[in-house]
Amino acid sequence: MTLTMYKNASLIPIAREGVVPGVDLFTEGGIITRIVPSGEVLPRDAQVIDCTGKFLLPGLIDAHIHLLPGCENDLKVMAAHGITSARNMWGNQPLDLDTPGVDSQQLGEEITAGRTVGPILVNTSRILDGAQPVQACSRSVNTWVQAELFINEAIKEGATQLKVYKGLLIEVMDALYDLGKERGLRIVGHKPDRVLAEDFFSKAHSVEHTITFALEHVPALQRSKCYFVPTLVVEKVMDILTKDEGTRLAEEGQAYVRYIHPLVARLWQEASGEEMCQKIKELANFELARKKVEAYVALGGIPAAGTDFPNPYVYPGISLHEELELLQDCGLSNQQVLFAATLQGAHVLEIEDRKGTLEIGKDADLLLLNANPLDDIHNTMSIAGVALRGRYFDRPALDRLLEEAARGVQDA
């Protein structure tokens, strides 16, 4: 096991506010083993990373993504942008009847073992919807027996949460909640249309997006124990698409197009069509989404950061940094924004015992920055290095990861 010393770092531990200057942090076997004042311990056989003038914080967490074929390239891009954990919000579900799903459990095991580079994955079940699923490959759950069947499927496929959707009947969602509770799987996802907001918040572990509840429901959400993952970045993109500005989005993303798999590019092109834009117009309301998040923050709530990649023009990696800027615009302080992207995300993924803060015994998922994000949240992009379970990638290594991802897309 390699002993690594992050020498003379300015720590942003998240567990406490602010910066702790002049610290040496040690990792071994993928775990943080020691945090001491700089110079107190001088090990002989350590890999030493000079962090003078740099800021060390926990790796970022994207609490809402979807895996599609070719996603190994996306995960490399995410890692190169400091994302060390992510939640895949539809398990092994295929995109459509013609496209196979990703074996998210196997992929997660490959990442954990270090054979594939990317953020650690937490997987939900496939989408559990009602009699007429919004997406063709979602599971149609209409009875207690079906609820039990698809929970068993979710467990077999390595899911740790149950993703519910808008078409579920009240009694079916209750069955999923009760059966899931017995098996240790919590409800997450969209509030079903027939379920009252307060009832959903009382049962769900997290609610995704802002579209399934009204502004008047925000106080109930903030009072509940339900976490909130607004994914403002996708709401903003959808709003732009409704204004027929898909060309603008494509131009703004030119630097990142090289990382987009042909399958995803095709989906994005279809989303820019007139028929799809009309459907989006019926749902998208970015200003209302912002008002909901602002109201939540004003009441003392801190959302978790998530992107909903690969929705149209939501790019891997960079979109999480855009989400942080949007959360700041809604009234969060820079400290709270970092909390949203680290420990709050860890709570949502139910991995807070291992991730989200810099503490002895936690996983060595680290983000090293050249500038202080507490001064300017844009500094989360000043990435000097990233550690994935103790494996350190300096800036040149991260750039190589990005090149590998681009080549992988080119060869697809």
NUDREN-347052 format. One record per residue: x, y, z of N, C-alpha, C, O in turn. Coordinates in steps of 0.05 Angstrom, whole numbers, plus 5000, padded with zeros to 4 digits. Layout:
<recs>
XYZXYZXYZXYZ;...
</recs>
This chain:
<recs>
501749765000500050005000501850255000503650275016;501150444982502750684980502050885001499650955004;503950985015503551205034503951475019506051515007;501951645020502051895006501752125026500052115044;503452325023503452555040502752805024504152875005;500552935031499753195019500953405037499753475058;503153515029504853685046504053975045503754095024;503654085069503254375072500854475057500954685043;498654335059496154405046494554605063494754605087;492854755049490754905063488154735060487054705039;487354625083485054435083482354585084482054775099;480554485068477754565070476254305078475354155060;476054245104475153985112472153925109471353695110;470554135106467654125104466254055130464254175137;467453875146466253815172466354055191464754075209;468154245185468154505199468454715178469454665156;467554955183467655175164470455285161472155275179;470955405137473355555132475655375124475455145116;478055505125480555385116482355325140482655495158;483655095140485655035160488355035146488954845131;490055245150492555265136494755085147494554995170;496855035131499254905141498754625152499454565175;497554455135496854185145498253975127498454005102;499153755139500053515124497853305127497153225150;496853205105494852995105496052745093497252755071;495752515107496852265098494652065090492552055102;495151925068493351715060494851455055497251455047;493551235060494750975055492550765051490650765066;492850595031490750405025488050525018485950405023;488150765006485650894998484151035021481851115017;485451055044484151175068485851405079488251395077;484451615089485851825103486751715130485051635146;489351725135490451595160491351795181491551725204;492152035172493152225191492852505180493252555157;492252695198492052985191493553135214492553135237;495753255207497453385228498453655218498453705194;499353825237500654075229503054015211504553815216;503554175191505754125172508454105186509154275202;509953905179512653865190512753695215514953635224;510453625227510453475252511353195248512653075265;510653075224511452805218512952805191512052925172;515252665191516852655166517352365159519452255166;515552235145515851955138518051915116518552105101;519251685116521451635097520451555070521451665050;518651375068517951245043515251335032513751175021;514551585035511951685026512251814998514351944992;510151794982509951964959509052234969506952264981;510752444963510152704974509052884952510252914930;506753004958505553194939505653464952504353514973;507153654941507453914952504854074947504154144924;503454144968500954294966501254584975499254714981;503654684977504054964985502555154966502855144942;500955324979499355514963496855394951495455534936;496355134957493955004945491954924966492554934990;489554854957487254804975486254524971485654444948;486054374992485354094991482554055004482154135027;480753924989478053874999477153604990478453484973;474853515000473853254991473053264962472353474951;473253034948472353014920469453094918467853054937;468653194895465853274890464053034885464952824876;461453074889459452864885457252974867456053174872;456752824845454452884828452252694835452452454830;450152804848448052634860445952554840443952424847;446352614814444252534795445352524766445652724753;446052274758446852234730445351984720444051834735;445651934694444551684681446751564664448051704648;447251304667449351174652448151064625446050944625;449651104604448951004578451350854566453550894576;450950684546453250554533455450754525454850974515;457950684531460150864526460751044549462451224547;459351004572459651184594462451174608463051354624;464050974601466750964613468251214606469851304622;467851324582469151574575468051804591469551984600;465451814595464152024611465252024640465852234651;465651784651466651764678469451864681470151984702;471151824660473851934661473752244661475252374675;471952354645471652644644470752754671471752954680;468852614683467952694710470152694730470552884745;471752474730473952454749475952684744477052794763;476452754719478352964713477353234722478853434724;474653254727473453504737473053494767471553654778;474353294781474253294810471853144822471453154846;470353004805468052844815468952564822469952424805;468652494847469752244857467552044865468051814871;464952134866462651964871460352064855460052304850;458551884846456251964831453951764835454451524841;451551854832449251674834447851644807446951834794;447851394798446551314773443551274778442851084792;441851434766439051454774437151274758434751314758;438251064744436350874733437550594730436750434713;439550534747440550264748441450164721443050294707;440549924714441349794689439449854666439449724645;437750054669435550094650436650174622438350354621;435650044601436450134574435150394567433050464578;436350544549435250794539432650744524430650884529;432650544507430250474492430450174484432350034492;428450084469428349794462430649704444431249464442;432049904431434149834413436949874425438949804412;437049974449439650044461440049884487438349914505;442049734490442449574515443049764538444149974535;442349664562443049814586445949764594447249584583;446849914613449549884624449349704649447549744666;451149504651451249344676452649514697455049504701;451049674711452049874729453449744753455349854764;452549504761453849374784456649284776458549324791;456949154753459549074744461449304740463749304747;460349524727461949764723462949874749465249954752;461149894769461849994795464049824808465849934821;463949564804465949394816468649434802470749434815;468649484775471049544761472349794771474749814773;470649994776471750254786472850224814475050324820;471350084831472250044859474949894860476649954876;475249704841477749554840480049704827482349614827;479449934815481550094802482150004774484050104762;480549824762481049734735479849934714480649934691;477950094723476750304707476950564723476350564747;477650784710477851034724475251184724474051214702;474351274747471851424748470951454777472051334795;468851604781467651634807466451374817465351224801;466551334843465051104855462051144849461051364850;460750924842457950934834456150824855456650624867;453950974860451650874875449350854855448751044841;448050624854446050574834443250544847442850414868;441250674834438550624842437450394825438850274809;434950324831433550134814433050254786433550484782;432050084768430950194744428550374752427550354774;427650544734425450724740422950564745422150404728;421650614767419150474774416850664770416450854785;415250624748413150804740410450654741410350424749;408450794732405750674733404950514708406650404695;402350504702401250334681402250424654402450254636;402750674650403650784624406250934629406251174631;408550794630411050914636411751134616411251114592;413051344627413951564609416051464591416151544567;417851294601420051184584419450884580418750744598;419850804555419050534546420150314563418850114567;422650344572423950134586423750154617425049994631;422250344627421750354656420050114664418649994647;420150044689418449824700415649934706415350134720;413649794696410849864702410049714727409849464727;409549864749409049734775406149814783405650054788;404449614785401549674790400449524813398149574822;401949334824400949164846403149124867405449174862;402349024890404248954911406148734901408548744907;405048544887406748324877408848434857411148354859;408148614839410048734821412148894836414448904829;411149034857413049194873415149014885417549084884;414348784896416248594907418148484886420548454891;417048424863418648314841420848504832423148414829;420148754829422148944819424049044841426249124834;423249024866425249074887427248844887429648904891;426348604884428248374882430148414859432548354861;429148504836430848554813432848764819435248734813;431948984833433849204839436049104857438449174853;435448944877437448844895439448664880441848674884;438348494862440048314847442048474829444248384824;441048704819442748874801444549064816445849234804;444449054843446349214859445349484867446849654875;442749534864441549794872441449814902441049624916;441750064912441450114940439150314946438650374969;437850404925435550584928433550524907434150404886;430950594911428850544892427950804878427050984892;428250814852427551054837424651044828423850884811;423051224840420151234834419551454814421151644811;417251434801416651624780413651704781412151614798;412951884763410452044766407951884763405851964773;407951654750405451504744404551314765402451184762;406051284787405451084807402851154822402251384828;401250944827398850974845399751004873401950924881;398051134890398751184918399450924932401450894946;397650724928398050464943400550314933401750164949;401250354908403650224898406150364910408150224917;406150624911408450764923408750684952410950644962;406450664966406550574994407750294996409150235015;407050114977408049844977411149854973412649714986;412050014954414850034949416350144974418450054981;415050334987416250455011416450245033418550215045;414250095038414249905060416149665054417649585071;415949555030417649335023420549415021422349265030;421049655010423749755009424949795036427349745041;423349895054424349945082425149675095427149665109;423649465089424349205100426949105089428448965103;427549175064429949075051432349275052434449215042;431849505064434049705067434349885043436550005039;432349915026432450085002430450315005428050275009;431450565004429750795007428650894981429750844959;426451034983425151154959426551414951427051584969;427151444926428251694915426851744888425751564876;427051994879426152054852424052264849424152474864;422152224831420052414825417552364843416852134848;416352584852413752544866411652454847411152584827;410452214852408252134834405952334834405352464854;404652364811402552574808400252534829399252734838;399552294835397352244853398052264883396252274900;400552284889401452294917401752584926403052744913;400652644949400852914960403852974967405352794975;404653224963407353294967408353224995410553114999;406853305015407753255043407952955049409852875063;406152795037406352505041408952395028410352225039;409552495004411952404990414452485006416252325010;414552735015416952825029417252665055419552635064;415152575067415352425092416452145088417452025107;416252045063417151765057419751765042421351575045;420251965025422451955006425052035020425152195038;427251905010429951985019430852235004432152405016;430152254979430852494963428752534942427652344931;428252794936426552874913428353004892430053164899;427852934867429553024845428153244829425753224824;429653434820428653654804426653834819426253794843;425454014805423454194818420754164806418854304814;420453994785418054004769415653854781413353894771;416053694801413853524811412453634836410653504847;413253864845411953994868411854294864413454404849;409854424877409354704873411054874893412154774912;411255124887412755314904411655314932413155334951;409055284935407755284961408555034978408155035002;409654834965410454584979413354604990414154425005;414754814983417554834992417954835022419654695032;416254975038416554965067416354675078417754605096;414454525067414054245076416554085069417453915085;417754135046420153985039422454055058423953885067;422754315064424954405081424554295110426554235123;422154265119421654165146422053855147422553755169;421853725125422053435125424953335126426853505126;425353075127427952955126428752875098430852745094;427152955078427652885050429753075039429453325041;431852965026433853135013432753234986430953114975;434053444976433053584952435353604932437453724939;434953494908437053514887435753654863434553524846;435953924862434454074842435354054813433754094795;437853984808439053974781438254214764437154194743;438954444775438354704761439654724734438554844716;441954594730443354624705441754514682441654624660;440354284686438654174665436154344661435254374638;435154464682432754634679433554884662431954974646;435954984667436855214652437155154622436355304605;438354924616438654834589435954794575435654884552;434154674589431454634577430154894571428754924550;430555084589429355354584430555484559429055604544;433155444555434355564531433355414506432955544485;432955154508431955004485429155094477428555104453;427555164496424855254490424755524475422855594462;426955664478427155924464428555894437429556084425;428655634428429855574401432755664399433555764379;434255624421436955714422438855474424440955494437;438055244412439855014412442555064399444554954408;442555244379445055304365446955444385449355394385;445855614402447455754422448755554441451055574448;447155354450448155154468450454994455452454934468;450054924430452154774416454654934413456854824416;454455194408456755364405458255394432460655384433;456655434453457955464480459355214489461255224505;458454984479459654734488461754614469462454384472;462754774451464654674430467054544443468054344433;468054644465470454534477469954254489471854104495;467354184494466753934507465453734489465053504497;464853804464463553624446465253374441464153164436;467853404442469653184437469352954457470352734452;468053004479467552794499464852664497464152494513;463252754478460452654476460252424458460852434434;459352194468458951954453456951994431455052144434;457351864408455451894385452551844393450751974382;452051644411449251594419448051834433445851904428;449651954451448652194465448352424446446352574448;450252454428450052674408447452654392446152854386;446752404385444252364370441852444386439952574376;441852374411439552444429439352744431437152854431;441652874434441553174436440453294411438953494412;441253184388440253294363437253264361435853454352;436253034369433352994369431953184388429753284382;433153244411431953434430431753714420430153874429;433453784400433454044388431254074367430854294356;429953854360427853864339425354004349424954034373;423654084331421354244337419354094355418354204374;418953834349416953674365417853644393416353684412;420453584397421453544424421553804439420953814463;422254024426422254284439419554364449419254494470;417454284434414754344443414054194468412754304486;414953944470414553784494415953904518414953924540;418454004513420054124534418654374544418754434568;417454534526416154774534413954734554413354904570;412754494553410554434571411554384599410054384618;414154334602415354264628417254474639417254524663;418854604621421054774630420055044640418355174627;421055124663420555384674422855444693422655404717;425055544681427455584697427055784719428155754741;425656004714425256204734423756094758424356164781;421755934752420255814774421955614790421855594814;423655464775425455284788427355434807427855344830;428355654798430155814815428655914839429755914861;426156004836424656104859424355894880424455944904;423855644871423555424890426155374906426055344930;428355374892430955334906431555574924432455534946;431055814915431456054931429856044957430756114978;427255954954425555934977426655724997426555765021;427555504986428655285002431055385018431355325042;432855525004435255635016434555845037435755855059;432656015031431856225050430756115076430956235097;429655865074428655735098430755575113430255455134;433255585103435455445116436255185104437955045114;434955115081435654865068438154885051438755095040;439554665049441854645030441354405012441354175021;440954454986440554234967443154074964445254164973;442953854950445253704940445653764911443753824897;448153754902448853824875448553584856449653374862;447153614835446853404815446253534788445453764786;446753384766446653504739444453394721443453534704;443753134724442052994705443352944678442052924658;446052934678447452844654446452564646445952404665;446052494621446752644596444352774582444052744558;442652914597440553064583441853264564444253324566;440353364544441553524523443253754534442353914550;445753764524447653974529448454004558449454204567;447953784573448953764601451453594598451253344597;453753714598456253574593457353444618456953544640;458753224615459853084638462053264651463653394638;462053264677464153404692463653694695463053794717;463953844674463754134675460954224684460754434696;458854074678456154154686455754164716454154314726;457253994731457054014760458054274770456954394789;460254374758461354634766459354854759459155054773;457954824737455855024729453555004750452355214757;452954764759450854734779451654884805449955004818;454154874812455055014837454655314834453855444853;455155424810454755704806451855774808451055984819;450055604797447255654799446155644827444455794835;447255454843446455434871447355684887445955784904;449755784880450656034893448756264886448156434903;447856274861446056484852443456474867441956674869;442756244878440256214893440556284923438656254938;442856374931443156474958445056314976445456394999;446156104966448055954983450756094985451656214965;451956085008454656185010456555994996455755764990;459056074991460955894979461455644997461755424986;461555685023461855455041459455265038459855015037;457055365036454655195033454655065006453754835003;455655194985455755074959457654834959456954624948;459954864972461754634975460554414991460954174985;459054475012457554275027455554125010455353885012;454254274992452254154974453553954956452253754948;456054004948457453834928459153614942460453464928;459153604968460853414982459153255003458053044997;458953365027457653215049454653185044453552975050;453353385033450453355028449953145006448152975008;451653144986451552924966452052654978450752464971;453952634997454452385010452052285026451452045026;450652475039448152395053446152285033444852085039;445852415010443852324990444552044980442851884977;447151994976448051734966448251534988448751294983;447851625013448051445037450851325040451251095047;452851505035455651415038457151615056459651635054;455751755073456951965089458951855110460552005121;458751595115460651475134463451445121465451405135;463551465094466151425080466951665063469351705057;465051845056465552055037464652325048463152335068;465452535034464252795039465852995057465253235056;467652895073469253065090472152965091472752735084;473953135100476753055104477052985134477453155151;476852725140477152625167478652355167478452205147;480052305188481552055190479551815189477451815202;480251625172478551385169476751405145475551195137;476451635133474751665109476351605084478851615084;474951555062476251485037477951725027477151955030;480151655015481951865004481051954977482451914957;478752064975477652194951478052494955476652624970;479952604940480952874945480953044920481252944898;480553304924480753494903482753714912482353844932;484853754896486853954902486554184882486654144858;486254424893485754664877487954864879489254884900;488455014858490455224858489455474871491155644878;486855504874485755754885483455684904482255474902;482955864922480955814944478155844934477356064926;476555624934473755644925471955794945469755874938;472955834969471355994988471456294981469756444989;473556374966473756654957472056684932470756894928;472056484914470656494889469956214881471656044877;467356154878466455874873467455784846467655534842;468155964828469255874802471955734805472855594787;473155774828475855654833475655354836477755214837;473255234838473054944838474154824811474654594809;474455004791475554914766478554944764479754864744;479855054784482755094784484054834794485554844814;483654614780484354354790487254294786488254284763;488754244808491554164806491853864807493753754796;489953724820490153434822487653314834486053464847;487253064831484952914841485952644851487552514838;484952564875485552294885483052134885480952214896;483151894873480851714872481651474890483251304881;480451454914481051244933484051214937485150994938;485351444939488251444945490051454921492451514923;488951404897490651404873490651694862488651804854;493051814863493252094856493852144827495552014815;492252334815492652424788493452714788491852884796;495852784780496653064778495453184753494053044738;495953444748494653574725495353444699493553404682;497853374693498453234668496952964666495952894644;496652824688495252564687492252614682491052454668;491152824693488352884688487952964658485952884646;489853114648489653184619489752934602488452914581;491452744610491552484595488952334596488052214577;487652344620484952224622483052344602481452204589;483052604600481252744581481852664553480052624536;484352634546485152554519484252264514483252194492;484552094534483551814532480551814526479551654510;479051974541476151984537475452084509473751974496;476852284500476352384473476952174452475452144432;479152024455479751814436477751594437476951484416;476751534461474751324464472151394449470851224437;471451654450469051754436469551734406467851644390;471951814397472651814369472551534357471851494334;473351334374473351054364470650914367470450694357;468751044379466150914384464650874358462450764358;
</recs>
